[in-house]
């Protein structure tokens, strides 16, 4: 998250919730859900579009029907 937005953030992280699972080592705080204003800067969006368009490959995409049905 950019520094100018971090000061305005009022979101809580999972680590601030009661009963959260303890991490090994130092716990990180903050939100991972920052979305850049420009679509070209959004790495998650660009990866998803590349998978859908077939310009990038990943063994987990698309999931096979058997694989999707077996996951909880």
NUFI-232945 format. One record per residue: residue number from 1; x, y, z of N, C-alpha, C, CB in turn; residue in three letters. Coordinates in steps of 0.1 Angstrom, whole numbers, plus 5000, padded with zeros to 4 digits. Each point is the difference from the previous one (the first is absolute). Glycine has a CB too. Example, Ala and Ser with C-alpha at 12.3 -4.5 7.8 and 13.67 -1.06 7.14 Angstrom:
REM residues 2
+-----+-------+--------+------+--------+---------+------+-------+--------+------+--------+---------+------+------+
:  nr : neast : nnorth :  nup : caeast : canorth : caup : ceast : cnorth :  cup : cbeast : cbnorth : cbup : rest :
+-----+-------+--------+------+--------+---------+------+-------+--------+------+--------+---------+------+------+
:   1 :  5132 :   4943 : 5078 :   4991 :    5012 : 5000 :  5009 :   5012 : 5000 :   4981 :    4988 : 5012 :  ALA :
:   2 :  5015 :   5023 : 4981 :   5009 :    5011 : 5000 :  4992 :   5011 : 5008 :   5012 :    4994 : 4978 :  SER :
+-----+-------+--------+------+--------+---------+------+-------+--------+------+--------+---------+------+------+
REM end
This chain:
REM residues 72
+-----+-------+--------+------+--------+---------+------+-------+--------+------+--------+---------+------+------+
:  nr : neast : nnorth :  nup : caeast : canorth : caup : ceast : cnorth :  cup : cbeast : cbnorth : cbup : rest :
+-----+-------+--------+------+--------+---------+------+-------+--------+------+--------+---------+------+------+
:   1 :  5009 :   4988 : 5000 :   4991 :    5012 : 5000 :  5009 :   5012 : 5000 :   4981 :    4988 : 5012 :  UNK :
:   2 :  5016 :   5022 : 4980 :   5008 :    5012 : 5000 :  5000 :   5007 : 5013 :   4995 :    5003 : 4976 :  UNK :
:   3 :  5016 :   5004 : 5028 :   5001 :    5007 : 5013 :  4989 :   5010 : 5002 :   5024 :    4996 : 4999 :  UNK :
:   4 :  4972 :   5011 : 4991 :   4990 :    5011 : 5001 :  4986 :   4994 : 5004 :   5013 :    5014 : 4984 :  UNK :
:   5 :  4985 :   4973 : 5012 :   4987 :    4994 : 5003 :  5001 :   4992 : 5014 :   4995 :    4998 : 4975 :  UNK :
:   6 :  5017 :   4998 : 5028 :   5002 :    4992 : 5012 :  4996 :   5009 : 5013 :   5018 :    4987 : 4989 :  UNK :
:   7 :  4984 :   5025 : 5010 :   4997 :    5009 : 5012 :  4985 :   5001 : 5001 :   5021 :    5013 : 4997 :  UNK :
:   8 :  4971 :   4986 : 4992 :   4986 :    5001 : 5001 :  4993 :   4987 : 5002 :   5002 :    5019 : 4985 :  UNK :
:   9 :  5005 :   4970 : 5015 :   4994 :    4987 : 5001 :  4994 :   4997 : 5014 :   5016 :    4992 : 4982 :  UNK :
:  10 :  4972 :   5003 : 5018 :   4994 :    4997 : 5013 :  4996 :   4985 : 5000 :   4991 :    5024 : 5002 :  UNK :
:  11 :  5015 :   4969 : 4989 :   4996 :    4985 : 4999 :  5008 :   4993 : 5011 :   4995 :    5002 : 4975 :  UNK :
:  12 :  4999 :   4987 : 5029 :   5007 :    4991 : 5010 :  5005 :   4988 : 4992 :   4985 :    5008 : 5019 :  UNK :
:  13 :  5026 :   4987 : 4986 :   5005 :    4988 : 4994 :  4996 :   4988 : 5008 :   5020 :    5013 : 4992 :  UNK :
:  14 :  4982 :   4975 : 5002 :   4996 :    4988 : 5006 :  5007 :   4998 : 5014 :   4996 :    4990 : 4977 :  UNK :
:  15 :  5016 :   5015 : 5024 :   5008 :    4998 : 5012 :  4994 :   5008 : 5012 :   5020 :    4996 : 4986 :  UNK :
:  16 :  4971 :   5014 : 5011 :   4994 :    5007 : 5011 :  4987 :   4994 : 5005 :   5010 :    5021 : 4990 :  UNK :
:  17 :  4986 :   4968 : 5003 :   4987 :    4994 : 5004 :  5003 :   4989 : 5011 :   4991 :    5004 : 4977 :  UNK :
:  18 :  4999 :   4995 : 5032 :   5002 :    4990 : 5011 :  5000 :   4986 : 4994 :   4989 :    5015 : 5016 :  UNK :
:  19 :  5020 :   4976 : 4989 :   5001 :    4986 : 4995 :  5007 :   4998 : 4987 :   4979 :    4997 : 5012 :  UNK :
:  20 :  5028 :   5013 : 4983 :   5007 :    4998 : 4987 :  5011 :   4990 : 5002 :   4995 :    5024 : 4993 :  UNK :
:  21 :  5009 :   4970 : 4996 :   5011 :    4991 : 5000 :  5013 :   5007 : 5001 :   4987 :    4983 : 4987 :  UNK :
:  22 :  5022 :   5013 : 5021 :   5013 :    5006 : 5002 :  5009 :   4996 : 4988 :   4998 :    5000 : 5025 :  UNK :
:  23 :  5010 :   5010 : 4970 :   5009 :    4998 : 4990 :  5014 :   4996 : 5005 :   4988 :    5016 : 4986 :  UNK :
:  24 :  5019 :   4976 : 5006 :   5014 :    4997 : 5004 :  5008 :   5013 : 4997 :   4998 :    4974 : 4996 :  UNK :
:  25 :  5010 :   5030 : 5014 :   5008 :    5012 : 4998 :  4992 :   5013 : 5002 :   5014 :    4987 : 4983 :  UNK :
:  26 :  4990 :   5024 : 5011 :   4993 :    5012 : 5002 :  4987 :   5001 : 4993 :   5023 :    5011 : 5004 :  UNK :
:  27 :  4966 :   4994 : 5002 :   4988 :    5001 : 4993 :  4999 :   5013 : 4993 :   4989 :    4986 : 5017 :  UNK :
:  28 :  5005 :   5014 : 4971 :   4999 :    5012 : 4992 :  4986 :   5005 : 5003 :   5016 :    4993 : 4982 :  UNK :
:  29 :  4982 :   5020 : 5018 :   4987 :    5006 : 5002 :  4997 :   5008 : 4988 :   5003 :    5001 : 5025 :  UNK :
:  30 :  4984 :   5002 : 4973 :   4996 :    5009 : 4989 :  4992 :   4992 : 4990 :   5020 :    5014 : 5004 :  UNK :
:  31 :  4975 :   4992 : 4987 :   4991 :    4994 : 4990 :  5008 :   4997 : 4987 :   4980 :    5012 : 5009 :  UNK :
:  32 :  5017 :   4977 : 4985 :   5006 :    4996 : 4987 :  4990 :   5004 : 4989 :   5013 :    4981 : 5011 :  UNK :
:  33 :  4976 :   5026 : 4992 :   4990 :    5002 : 4990 :  5000 :   5013 : 4993 :   4987 :    4985 : 5013 :  UNK :
:  34 :  5025 :   5022 : 4987 :   5001 :    5012 : 4992 :  4999 :   4998 : 4985 :   5015 :    5009 : 5018 :  UNK :
:  35 :  4977 :   4998 : 4976 :   4997 :    4999 : 4985 :  5005 :   5013 : 4994 :   4980 :    4984 : 5003 :  UNK :
:  36 :  5030 :   5015 : 4988 :   5005 :    5012 : 4993 :  4989 :   5006 : 4992 :   5023 :    4991 : 5000 :  UNK :
:  37 :  4978 :   5022 : 4998 :   4990 :    5008 : 4992 :  5001 :   4996 : 4985 :   5002 :    5019 : 5016 :  UNK :
:  38 :  5010 :   4978 : 4979 :   5001 :    4996 : 4986 :  5000 :   4985 : 4999 :   5014 :    5021 : 4996 :  UNK :
:  39 :  4978 :   4974 : 4995 :   4999 :    4986 : 4998 :  5013 :   4994 : 4996 :   4976 :    5002 : 4993 :  UNK :
:  40 :  5033 :   5005 : 4999 :   5013 :    4995 : 4996 :  5009 :   4998 : 5012 :   4997 :    5012 : 4978 :  UNK :
:  41 :  5001 :   4994 : 5033 :   5008 :    4999 : 5012 :  4995 :   4989 : 5009 :   5006 :    5024 : 4998 :  UNK :
:  42 :  4983 :   4970 : 5000 :   4994 :    4990 : 5008 :  5005 :   4986 : 4996 :   4979 :    5014 : 5004 :  UNK :
:  43 :  5031 :   4981 : 5003 :   5006 :    4987 : 4996 :  4991 :   4989 : 5001 :   5021 :    5008 : 5008 :  UNK :
:  44 :  4970 :   4991 : 5002 :   4990 :    4989 : 5001 :  4991 :   5000 : 4988 :   5002 :    5001 : 5025 :  UNK :
:  45 :  4993 :   5011 : 4971 :   4991 :    5001 : 4989 :  5006 :   4996 : 4987 :   4988 :    5019 : 5012 :  UNK :
:  46 :  5025 :   4986 : 4986 :   5007 :    4997 : 4988 :  5003 :   4985 : 4999 :   5010 :    5023 : 5000 :  UNK :
:  47 :  4993 :   4970 : 5011 :   5002 :    4986 : 5000 :  4988 :   4992 : 4996 :   5018 :    5003 : 5018 :  UNK :
:  48 :  4971 :   5001 : 4989 :   4987 :    4994 : 4997 :  4996 :   5001 : 4985 :   4993 :    5005 : 5024 :  UNK :
:  49 :  5009 :   5007 : 4971 :   4996 :    5002 : 4986 :  5009 :   4992 : 4990 :   4992 :    5023 : 5006 :  UNK :
:  50 :  5021 :   4976 : 4998 :   5009 :    4992 : 4992 :  4996 :   4985 : 5000 :   5019 :    5017 : 5005 :  UNK :
:  51 :  4977 :   4978 : 5006 :   4995 :    4986 : 5001 :  4988 :   4998 : 4992 :   5010 :    4998 : 5023 :  UNK :
:  52 :  4980 :   5011 : 4978 :   4988 :    4999 : 4992 :  5002 :   5001 : 4985 :   4988 :    5010 : 5020 :  UNK :
:  53 :  5021 :   4999 : 4976 :   5003 :    5002 : 4986 :  5009 :   4989 : 4995 :   4998 :    5024 : 5003 :  UNK :
:  54 :  5009 :   4968 : 5006 :   5008 :    4990 : 4995 :  5014 :   5004 : 4997 :   4981 :    4989 : 4991 :  UNK :
:  55 :  5023 :   5023 : 5012 :   5013 :    5005 : 4998 :  5010 :   4997 : 5010 :   4990 :    5019 : 4988 :  UNK :
:  56 :  5005 :   4975 : 5023 :   5009 :    4995 : 5011 :  4994 :   4987 : 5005 :   5006 :    5024 : 5007 :  UNK :
:  57 :  5003 :   4967 : 4997 :   4995 :    4987 : 5004 :  5003 :   4998 : 5015 :   5004 :    4991 : 4977 :  UNK :
:  58 :  4988 :   5001 : 5029 :   5002 :    4996 : 5014 :  4993 :   4987 : 5002 :   5001 :    5024 : 5008 :  UNK :
:  59 :  5006 :   4966 : 4998 :   4995 :    4986 : 5001 :  4987 :   5000 : 5008 :   5023 :    4991 : 4999 :  UNK :
:  60 :  4974 :   5019 : 5010 :   4988 :    5000 : 5008 :  4988 :   5006 : 4992 :   5014 :    5001 : 5021 :  UNK :
:  61 :  4988 :   5004 : 4967 :   4989 :    5007 : 4993 :  5000 :   4994 : 4986 :   5002 :    5021 : 5014 :  UNK :
:  62 :  4986 :   4976 : 4981 :   4988 :    4999 : 5008 :  5000 :   4987 : 5008 :   4987 :    5013 : 4982 :  UNK :
:  63 :  5006 :   4987 : 5029 :   5000 :    4987 : 5008 :  4992 :   4990 : 4992 :   5002 :    5013 : 5022 :  UNK :
:  64 :  5002 :   4974 : 4980 :   4992 :    4990 : 4994 :  4987 :   4997 : 5009 :   5021 :    4989 : 4990 :  UNK :
:  65 :  4969 :   5006 : 5004 :   4987 :    4998 : 5008 :  5003 :   4991 : 5012 :   4986 :    5003 : 4980 :  UNK :
:  66 :  5023 :   4987 : 5019 :   5003 :    4991 : 5011 :  5007 :   5008 : 5011 :   5002 :    4980 : 4984 :  UNK :
:  67 :  5008 :   5028 : 5012 :   5008 :    5008 : 5009 :  4991 :   5009 : 5008 :   5020 :    4998 : 4985 :  UNK :
:  68 :  4971 :   5009 : 5008 :   4991 :    5010 : 5006 :  4990 :   4993 : 5010 :   5002 :    5015 : 4979 :  UNK :
:  69 :  4994 :   4973 : 5017 :   4990 :    4993 : 5009 :  5007 :   4994 : 5012 :   4986 :    4995 : 4980 :  UNK :
:  70 :  5027 :   5002 : 5020 :   5006 :    4994 : 5011 :  5005 :   5010 : 5010 :   5007 :    4982 : 4985 :  UNK :
:  71 :  4994 :   5031 : 5012 :   5005 :    5010 : 5009 :  4988 :   5004 : 5010 :   5018 :    5008 : 4983 :  UNK :
:  72 :  4986 :   4994 : 5030 :   4989 :    5004 : 5009 :  4995 :   5014 : 4998 :   5010 :    4984 : 5016 :  UNK :
+-----+-------+--------+------+--------+---------+------+-------+--------+------+--------+---------+------+------+
REM end
